[in-house]
Amino acid sequence: MKRVRVLISGKVQGVFFRAYTKEEADKLGVKGWVRNLPDGRVEALFEGEDEAVNEMIKWCHKGSPSSKVTKVEVFEEPYVGEFKDFKIRY
């Protein structure tokens, strides 16, 4: 099991990035959350099977159809298993 915090830069706000992230996470069975940051980036926390979390990281490099991702930073954290599902935070 794996837990990562991801910071995504580029044109990632106002392009349904969070909604598409939730859709992908639900499809892969990944738990956690995603939110917009005041500086224009998107932050996400993913927990789940190693392979599913790695797929989410890969997905973040591509993003939603209207987004333009320029940078993805990944920070591994100790797995906690604290989430029941994946949520969009506001």
C-alpha positions in Angstrom: 0.0 0.0 0.0 1.2 3.5 -0.8 0.4 7.1 0.1 1.6 10.2 -1.9 1.0 13.9 -1.8 1.0 15.4 -5.3 1.3 19.0 -6.4 0.2 19.8 -10.0 1.2 23.0 -11.7 0.0 24.5 -15.0 -3.4 25.4 -16.3 -5.1 23.1 -13.7 -7.8 25.3 -12.2 -11.1 26.1 -13.9 -10.7 23.1 -16.3 -12.6 20.4 -14.2 -9.2 18.9 -13.1 -10.6 18.0 -9.6 -13.7 16.3 -11.0 -11.7 14.3 -13.5 -9.2 13.4 -10.7 -12.1 12.0 -8.6 -13.5 10.1 -11.5 -10.1 8.4 -12.2 -9.5 7.7 -8.5 -12.9 6.1 -8.1 -12.3 4.0 -11.2 -8.9 2.8 -9.8 -10.1 2.4 -6.2 -7.8 5.1 -4.8 -8.8 6.9 -1.7 -7.9 10.5 -0.5 -8.7 14.0 -1.7 -8.0 16.7 -4.2 -8.2 20.5 -3.8 -7.3 23.8 -5.5 -4.5 25.8 -3.9 -4.6 29.7 -3.7 -1.4 29.8 -5.8 -3.1 28.2 -8.8 -1.8 24.7 -8.3 -3.9 21.6 -7.4 -2.9 19.4 -4.5 -4.0 15.8 -4.1 -3.4 13.0 -1.6 -3.7 9.5 -2.9 -3.8 6.2 -0.9 -4.2 2.7 -2.1 -2.6 -0.2 -3.9 0.9 0.7 -5.2 -0.1 0.1 -8.8 -3.3 2.2 -8.6 -1.5 5.1 -6.9 1.2 5.0 -9.6 -1.6 5.1 -12.3 -3.0 8.2 -10.5 0.4 9.9 -10.6 0.7 9.1 -14.3 -2.8 10.4 -14.9 -1.8 13.7 -13.2 0.9 14.3 -15.8 -1.9 14.3 -18.4 -4.8 15.8 -16.4 -8.3 16.7 -17.6 -9.0 17.3 -21.3 -8.8 21.1 -21.0 -5.8 21.2 -18.6 -2.2 21.9 -19.4 0.1 20.3 -16.8 3.6 21.8 -16.7 4.9 20.1 -13.5 4.0 17.3 -11.1 5.7 17.0 -7.7 5.3 13.7 -5.8 6.0 13.3 -2.1 5.8 9.8 -0.6 4.4 9.6 2.9 3.9 6.7 5.3 0.7 4.8 4.4 -2.1 5.5 7.0 -5.3 4.1 5.4 -7.4 6.9 6.9 -9.8 7.4 4.0 -13.0 5.5 3.0 -13.3 7.2 -0.4 -12.0 10.0 -2.6 -13.3 13.5 -2.1 -13.0 16.9 -3.7 -12.1 19.4 -1.0 -13.1 23.1 -1.2 
